[in-house]
Structures are given as C-alpha cells and as structure tokens.
Amino acid sequence: MRFVGKTVVVTGGAAGIGLASARKFHAEGANIVIGDLQEELGPEIAAEFSQARLLYCKVDVSDWDQVQSLIDAAVTRFGGVDVLFNNAGIGRLATTPELSVNDWQRVLDITLSGTFYGCKAAIPVMRQRGGGAIVNMASASGLAADFGFAAYNAAKGGVVNYTKAVAIDHARDGIRANAVCPGPIETAPKANIDRIPGARDRWEESVPMGRFGTAEEVASVVAFLASDEASYVTGAVLAIDGGLLAHTGQPNFQRMGVRKAEH
C-alpha cells in the first residue's frame, strides 16, 4: 500500500501498460486519474475500480489545453497530483522517404510533445505539494534504432533525454523524473505479429530471455520508480527488455556449433 492518499495520473491508461499500471497503483491505495482518447472504454474500466478513487477523462495528449484540463481535473477532484505516468504514444512503420509529414508530426505530437505537456502541467502542481514523481514511457526503441520506425525512434529518443532534463531541472523541487524503456511487451498491438508465420518465433529468439514481457511486469517497475522506495533515483533510464539491449545483435555462435572462439 505504497500509494495510499496519493493521486496518480496515467495517460494512455485505458489499455495495455497504462491500464496495468493504473491497476497496480489502485491496488496499492492510490487515487487514479486516467486520461485516454478511448472514451468508450471508460464505463468498463470504471466497473473494476473504486468509484471514490477513479476519474476517467477523454484526453488527446497532443493538445496542450486538454492535458492542462486533465491535471486541473485531478486537482479539483483529489486536491493535487503526486505521480504522473506519461504513457501515451504511437508509432508509424515507414522509412524516412515513405513517411508522410503528417505522420511524422502526429507521432512527435503524441509521443514527445504529449510527454512535455504532461510534465509542464503537473510540475507546478507537484511543487505546491512539496514534490512528486514523474515516470515517462520511453522505449528500447529510444535507445537504439529499429528498421522502418524513424519517427518512433526519434520521438522515444527525445523522451529519454527530455526526462534527464526534467530530472536535473527539478531535483531541488523534490520532483523525480525517470524513464522506462520496454522491449517487446505482450499487448494488443503485438498480437498482430501472430498473423505473420514464424514472426513471433524470430522476435522472441532475439530476446535473451526468449519471450515477450507482460504489461504487469512493466507496471511493477513503473510503480517502484514512482514510490518512495526509489527516493534517490532520478534521471534514470531503465530498460525492461529481457536483455534485448544487452545483446550486440551478432549471432549466438554456440548455437551455430562454434565451441571455441579464436581471437
């Protein structure tokens, strides 16, 4: 019960990692404010949360005024904001020549600018509370590049370094900012990979742990970074990727039958 009496705002909280994180915070006593475009999911989500500790708002995080309104609503309903989880983000599959200007801008508006808007709106409120914790959703794709995801890589790379800027700028305000960088996580969009024969096997083979992670595994790390247990952790960028980024990308020579490497 690390979050009793605290208010947690989660953007993109209607599904996947956002919803798993909201559930985790709620189970540990927090008031939950979910901001998401999927307004139709609100009643379903409300049915599993305590009504006294939930506020669900339709929010497009690419719109500054809507993000400010989300934070204002949290303050009106619960008196302040203690934790912000900037989780909302999107990607587009395209290399630079094929990527439309509109798609490039939309990815940056939601994934990077949306993170900035959340921090901009929440930090003054956290200052009034004497501090707070921000967790930004980056990605393994913000630490290394993926084929065909130029906009997503750029946006998530921006989230990584922006998080560090927030951390150093506001450490003396008692506000901590950290980023999580998941690798392949078992969420609804990832289910599409099963439509391609053999694709999941190849993807899982690239992960040293040999499997996708779960949304709940990411939520546990998010909750730790937001909790007082991480009171001396700020500016950290934490991979949650089953060892993916620890790998050079070269083949597993032992599995290829090579038993002794010559140098």
C-alpha positions in Angstrom: 0.0 0.0 0.0 2.7 2.4 -1.1 0.3 5.0 -2.6 -2.4 5.4 0.0 -3.6 9.0 -0.1 -1.6 9.8 -3.2 -3.0 10.8 -6.6 -1.6 9.2 -9.8 -2.3 10.5 -13.3 -1.8 7.9 -16.1 -2.1 9.0 -19.8 -3.0 6.3 -22.3 -4.4 4.4 -19.3 -7.3 2.6 -21.0 -5.3 -0.4 -22.2 -2.0 -2.2 -22.2 0.8 -1.0 -20.0 -1.2 2.1 -19.0 -4.1 0.1 -17.7 -1.9 -2.4 -16.0 -0.1 0.4 -14.2 -3.4 2.1 -13.2 -4.5 -1.2 -11.7 -1.2 -1.6 -9.8 -1.4 1.9 -8.3 -5.0 1.5 -7.5 -4.3 -1.8 -5.7 -1.8 -0.1 -3.6 -4.2 2.6 -2.5 -3.9 5.5 -4.9 -6.5 7.8 -6.4 -6.3 7.2 -10.1 -6.8 9.7 -12.9 -6.8 8.1 -16.4 -6.6 10.2 -19.5 -7.2 8.5 -22.8 -8.8 9.1 -26.2 -10.8 5.9 -25.9 -13.8 7.3 -24.1 -15.9 4.2 -24.9 -13.7 2.2 -22.5 -14.4 4.4 -19.6 -17.5 2.5 -18.2 -15.8 -0.9 -18.5 -12.7 0.4 -16.6 -14.9 2.2 -14.0 -16.5 -1.1 -13.2 -13.3 -2.6 -11.8 -12.1 0.5 -9.8 -13.3 2.1 -6.7 -15.6 4.9 -7.8 -14.3 7.1 -4.9 -10.7 6.7 -6.2 -11.2 7.0 -10.0 -11.5 9.8 -12.5 -11.6 8.9 -16.2 -11.2 11.7 -18.8 -11.2 11.8 -22.5 -7.9 13.4 -23.5 -5.8 13.9 -26.6 -2.3 14.4 -25.2 -1.2 16.1 -28.4 -3.4 19.0 -27.3 -1.9 21.2 -24.6 -5.2 22.6 -23.4 -6.6 19.1 -22.9 -3.6 18.0 -20.9 -3.8 21.1 -18.7 -7.5 20.3 -18.2 -6.6 16.8 -17.2 -4.3 18.0 -14.5 -6.8 20.6 -13.4 -9.4 17.9 -13.1 -7.1 15.8 -10.9 -6.5 18.8 -8.6 -10.2 19.6 -8.4 -11.3 16.0 -7.7 -8.4 14.9 -5.4 -6.6 18.0 -4.3 -3.3 17.6 -6.2 -1.0 15.3 -8.2 1.7 13.2 -6.7 2.6 10.9 -9.6 2.5 11.4 -13.3 2.9 8.4 -15.7 3.3 9.8 -19.2 2.4 6.6 -21.1 0.6 7.7 -24.2 2.4 7.2 -27.5 2.1 5.9 -31.1 4.3 4.8 -33.9 4.3 4.5 -37.7 6.0 1.9 -39.8 7.9 3.8 -42.6 11.4 4.8 -43.5 12.1 8.5 -44.0 11.3 8.8 -47.7 8.0 7.0 -47.3 7.0 8.7 -44.0 4.4 11.4 -44.6 5.0 14.8 -43.0 1.6 14.4 -41.2 2.5 11.0 -39.8 5.9 12.3 -38.6 4.3 15.2 -36.9 1.5 13.1 -35.3 4.0 10.7 -33.8 6.0 13.5 -32.3 2.9 15.4 -31.2 1.6 12.5 -29.2 4.7 10.7 -28.1 7.2 13.5 -27.4 5.1 16.7 -27.1 2.4 14.9 -25.1 5.1 13.9 -22.6 6.3 17.6 -22.4 2.7 18.8 -21.9 2.1 16.4 -19.1 5.2 17.5 -17.3 4.6 21.2 -17.9 1.1 20.9 -16.4 2.0 18.7 -13.5 5.2 20.1 -12.3 3.7 23.4 -10.8 1.1 21.3 -9.0 3.8 19.0 -7.6 5.8 21.9 -6.5 2.9 23.0 -4.4 2.7 19.6 -2.8 6.4 19.7 -2.0 7.5 17.2 -4.6 6.4 14.3 -6.7 7.4 11.6 -9.1 7.2 11.5 -12.9 7.7 8.3 -15.0 7.9 8.8 -18.7 7.3 5.9 -21.2 10.3 5.7 -23.5 11.3 2.5 -25.2 14.1 0.2 -26.1 13.5 1.9 -29.5 14.6 5.2 -27.9 18.0 3.7 -27.0 18.7 2.0 -30.3 17.0 2.1 -33.7 14.5 -0.2 -35.4 14.2 -0.8 -39.1 11.4 1.3 -40.5 10.4 3.2 -37.4 12.2 6.5 -37.9 9.5 8.7 -36.3 9.0 6.5 -33.3 12.8 6.1 -32.7 13.2 9.9 -32.9 10.3 10.5 -30.5 11.3 8.0 -28.0 14.9 9.1 -28.1 13.6 12.6 -27.4 11.7 11.3 -24.4 14.8 9.7 -23.0 16.9 12.9 -23.0 13.9 15.1 -22.1 13.4 13.0 -19.0 17.0 13.7 -17.9 16.5 17.4 -18.4 13.4 17.4 -16.2 15.3 15.3 -13.6 18.1 17.8 -13.2 16.0 20.9 -13.6 13.6 19.9 -10.8 15.6 17.8 -8.4 15.7 20.6 -5.9 11.9 20.9 -6.1 11.6 17.4 -4.7 10.4 16.1 -8.1 12.0 13.0 -9.5 11.8 12.0 -13.2 12.7 8.7 -14.7 12.1 6.8 -17.9 11.2 3.2 -18.6 12.3 1.6 -21.9 10.3 -1.6 -22.5 11.3 -4.1 -25.2 8.7 -6.3 -26.8 5.7 -6.5 -24.4 2.6 -8.7 -24.8 -0.1 -6.1 -25.6 -3.0 -6.0 -28.1 -0.9 -4.4 -30.9 1.8 -7.1 -30.5 -0.9 -9.7 -31.2 -0.8 -8.7 -34.9 2.6 -10.3 -35.2 0.9 -13.7 -34.9 -0.6 -13.1 -38.3 2.8 -13.5 -39.9 4.0 -17.1 -39.9 7.2 -17.5 -37.9 7.5 -13.8 -36.9 6.9 -14.3 -33.2 9.5 -17.1 -33.0 12.1 -14.9 -34.7 11.3 -11.9 -32.5 11.4 -14.0 -29.3 14.7 -15.5 -30.4 16.2 -12.1 -30.5 15.4 -11.6 -26.8 17.9 -13.4 -24.4 15.1 -14.3 -22.1 13.3 -15.9 -25.0 9.9 -14.3 -24.5 7.9 -11.1 -24.6 7.4 -9.3 -21.4 4.0 -8.6 -19.8 2.3 -5.3 -19.1 2.2 -6.2 -15.5 6.0 -6.6 -15.4 6.4 -3.1 -16.7 3.8 -1.8 -14.3 5.8 -3.1 -11.4 8.8 -1.2 -12.4 6.8 2.0 -13.0 5.3 1.7 -9.5 8.7 1.2 -8.0 10.1 4.3 -9.7 7.1 6.3 -8.6 7.3 5.1 -5.0 9.4 6.3 -2.0 11.5 3.2 -2.4 13.1 5.0 -5.3 13.6 8.2 -3.4 17.2 8.7 -4.6 16.5 7.6 -8.2 16.1 10.4 -10.7 17.2 10.8 -14.3 17.4 7.0 -14.7 16.6 5.3 -17.9 15.7 1.7 -17.2 15.4 -1.0 -19.8 12.7 -3.6 -19.3 13.5 -5.8 -22.2 14.5 -9.3 -21.2 18.2 -8.5 -22.0 17.5 -7.2 -25.6 19.7 -4.2 -25.4 22.5 -6.1 -23.7 23.0 -8.0 -26.9 25.3 -6.8 -29.7 23.0 -8.3 -32.3 25.6 -10.8 -33.5 24.6 -14.5 -33.9 24.7 -17.0 -31.0 27.8 -18.8 -32.2 27.4 -21.6 -29.6 24.0 -22.5 -31.1 25.6 -22.5 -34.5 28.0 -25.2 -33.3 31.1 -23.0 -32.7 32.6 -24.2 -29.4 35.8 -22.2 -29.2 36.4 -18.7 -30.3 39.8 -17.6 -31.6 40.9 -14.0 -31.1 
